[in-house]
Amino acid sequence: MMAMLAQSVLVTGSNRGIGLELVRQLAASPQPPQHIFATCRDATGPRGKALQELAARHPNIKLIQLDTVDLPSIRGAVQAVETHLEGQGLNLLINNAGVGSQATLQSVDAQEMLTTFAVNVVGPLQVAKEFLPLLEKAAKDAGTEGLSCSRAAIINMSSKVGSIGLCLGVLEAPMYPYRASKAAQNMVTRCLAAELRDKGILCAAIHPGWVKTDMGTEQAPMTVERSMQGILEVLGSLSQEACGAFLDWEGNCLPW
Ligand SMILES: NC(=O)c1ccc[n+]([C@@H]2O[C@H](COP(=O)([O-])OP(=O)(O)OC[C@H]3O[C@@H](n4cnc5c(N)ncnc54)[C@H](OP(=O)(O)O)[C@@H]3O)[C@@H](O)[C@H]2O)c1
């Protein structure tokens, strides 16, 4: 039987796609986390409907409003999470919320670059920054040495198309805003990893594969179920050596 991944997990952008499936599989696991903080922009409205239905069936899912580019919203979410945790820390933060952009050299403009960077780079950084005290608390209270998702971790949902090393070899759409934003997000992950290692917090980037979601489209070869099974297995296996790693859903290392 798979061991519990973590006592408490927070997922951003969990109302659809990868985030929703992550929450679904966490809740259905044999040893589910005590607290699953499923966050999204529209927690009470129509965009959060599938998540509201899921939460209604699992008392350990707490639905929380969190717009990752809105600082008051992030701070409100920190407060709500803190209240639920009743003095405990937060073990695992999964920065999943993101936006795609297909803009090419011909169609790209400054606004598209900036909005993509706001969600894919600034968002995860601000969310990590605001939840840091709760993550530090979990790391301190764990009573274990070494790094793991069950102690304290920040996992950033990245993409292989953000790899600078693979870029010249991968014949895919240029997608300037998206690819540049994921490369920048990867640097944020590395900086966090270097800075937070000594505080007992593991930071890593994960590429989910090309997955059938609104962003991935129907053309994608992989189901969201299969990708998330892989990701949860990988997350459960992470230790010290995964500090600052860039891994795919099967645990393979990717070049930066
Ligand atoms: N699908 C793939 O093939 C693939 C491949 C590589 C990496 N990824 C990465 O995996 C992550 C999830 O992708 P996905 O395929 O599930 O995409 P998706 O189906 O388009 O879903 C994106 C999610 O992010 C949320 N979001 C966007 N901006 C937000 C904000 N400011 N605050 C809070 N939530 C926000 C969306 O919420 P709303 O419903 O409110 O818009 C939605 O829940 C992304 O980081 C993406 O870059 C995906």
The ligand as an SDF file (V2000), in Angstrom:
LIG
                    3D

 48 52  0  0  0  0  0  0  0  0999 V2000
   -1.5970   19.9840  -20.2620 N   0  0  0  0  0  0  0  0  0  0  0  0
   -0.3460   19.8060  -20.5960 C   0  0  0  0  0  0  0  0  0  0  0  0
   -0.0530   19.1030  -21.5760 O   0  0  0  0  0  0  0  0  0  0  0  0
    0.7660   20.4380  -19.7970 C   0  0  0  0  0  0  0  0  0  0  0  0
    2.0960   20.1550  -20.1850 C   0  0  0  0  0  0  0  0  0  0  0  0
    3.1350   20.7180  -19.4580 C   0  0  0  0  0  0  0  0  0  0  0  0
    2.8780   21.5090  -18.3620 C   0  0  0  0  0  0  0  0  0  0  0  0
    1.5820   21.7960  -18.0070 N   0  0  0  0  0  0  0  0  0  0  0  0
    1.3720   22.6750  -16.8420 C   0  0  0  0  0  0  0  0  0  0  0  0
    0.4950   22.0820  -15.9100 O   0  0  0  0  0  0  0  0  0  0  0  0
   -0.2550   23.0910  -15.2260 C   0  0  0  0  0  0  0  0  0  0  0  0
   -1.7560   22.8020  -15.3350 C   0  0  0  0  0  0  0  0  0  0  0  0
   -2.0900   22.7490  -16.6990 O   0  0  0  0  0  0  0  0  0  0  0  0
   -3.4960   22.1970  -17.2610 P   0  0  0  0  0  0  0  0  0  0  0  0
   -3.1790   21.4400  -18.4710 O   0  0  0  0  0  0  0  0  0  0  0  0
   -4.2900   21.5900  -16.1880 O   0  0  0  0  0  0  0  0  0  0  0  0
   -4.1390   23.5960  -17.7250 O   0  0  0  0  0  0  0  0  0  0  0  0
   -5.6750   24.0690  -17.8110 P   0  0  0  0  0  0  0  0  0  0  0  0
   -6.5280   22.9030  -18.0910 O   0  0  0  0  0  0  0  0  0  0  0  0
   -5.6750   25.2230  -18.7370 O   0  0  0  0  0  0  0  0  0  0  0  0
   -5.9520   24.5870  -16.3190 O   0  0  0  0  0  0  0  0  0  0  0  0
   -5.2350   25.6750  -15.8120 C   0  0  0  0  0  0  0  0  0  0  0  0
   -5.6130   25.8960  -14.3790 C   0  0  0  0  0  0  0  0  0  0  0  0
   -4.8670   27.0290  -13.8750 O   0  0  0  0  0  0  0  0  0  0  0  0
   -5.7960   27.9250  -13.2890 C   0  0  0  0  0  0  0  0  0  0  0  0
   -5.3280   29.3180  -13.2820 N   0  0  0  0  0  0  0  0  0  0  0  0
   -4.9240   30.0800  -14.3170 C   0  0  0  0  0  0  0  0  0  0  0  0
   -4.6050   31.3110  -13.8800 N   0  0  0  0  0  0  0  0  0  0  0  0
   -4.8120   31.3240  -12.5360 C   0  0  0  0  0  0  0  0  0  0  0  0
   -4.6810   32.2820  -11.5010 C   0  0  0  0  0  0  0  0  0  0  0  0
   -4.2650   33.5380  -11.7550 N   0  0  0  0  0  0  0  0  0  0  0  0
   -4.9820   31.9280  -10.2330 N   0  0  0  0  0  0  0  0  0  0  0  0
   -5.3890   30.6820   -9.9500 C   0  0  0  0  0  0  0  0  0  0  0  0
   -5.5600   29.7370  -10.8800 N   0  0  0  0  0  0  0  0  0  0  0  0
   -5.2750   30.0460  -12.1540 C   0  0  0  0  0  0  0  0  0  0  0  0
   -7.0650   27.7500  -14.0840 C   0  0  0  0  0  0  0  0  0  0  0  0
   -8.1670   28.2880  -13.3820 O   0  0  0  0  0  0  0  0  0  0  0  0
   -9.4680   28.9680  -14.1440 P   0  0  0  0  0  0  0  0  0  0  0  0
  -10.4140   27.8360  -14.4260 O   0  0  0  0  0  0  0  0  0  0  0  0
   -9.9720   29.9420  -13.1430 O   0  0  0  0  0  0  0  0  0  0  0  0
   -8.9550   29.5980  -15.3920 O   0  0  0  0  0  0  0  0  0  0  0  0
   -7.0920   26.2360  -14.2110 C   0  0  0  0  0  0  0  0  0  0  0  0
   -7.5540   25.6460  -13.0250 O   0  0  0  0  0  0  0  0  0  0  0  0
    0.1580   24.4220  -15.8580 C   0  0  0  0  0  0  0  0  0  0  0  0
    1.1380   25.0370  -15.0550 O   0  0  0  0  0  0  0  0  0  0  0  0
    0.7440   23.9990  -17.1940 C   0  0  0  0  0  0  0  0  0  0  0  0
    1.6810   24.9300  -17.6860 O   0  0  0  0  0  0  0  0  0  0  0  0
    0.5260   21.2800  -18.7060 C   0  0  0  0  0  0  0  0  0  0  0  0
  1  2  1  0
  2  3  2  0
  2  4  1  0
  4  5  1  0
  4 48  2  0
  5  6  2  0
  6  7  1  0
  7  8  2  0
  8  9  1  0
  8 48  1  0
  9 10  1  0
  9 46  1  0
 10 11  1  0
 11 12  1  0
 11 44  1  0
 12 13  1  0
 13 14  1  0
 14 15  2  0
 14 16  1  0
 14 17  1  0
 17 18  1  0
 18 19  2  0
 18 20  1  0
 18 21  1  0
 21 22  1  0
 22 23  1  0
 23 24  1  0
 23 42  1  0
 24 25  1  0
 25 26  1  0
 25 36  1  0
 26 27  1  0
 26 35  1  0
 27 28  2  0
 28 29  1  0
 29 30  1  0
 29 35  2  0
 30 31  1  0
 30 32  2  0
 32 33  1  0
 33 34  2  0
 34 35  1  0
 36 37  1  0
 36 42  1  0
 37 38  1  0
 38 39  2  0
 38 40  1  0
 38 41  1  0
 42 43  1  0
 44 45  1  0
 44 46  1  0
 46 47  1  0
M  CHG  2   8   1  16  -1
M  END
$$$$
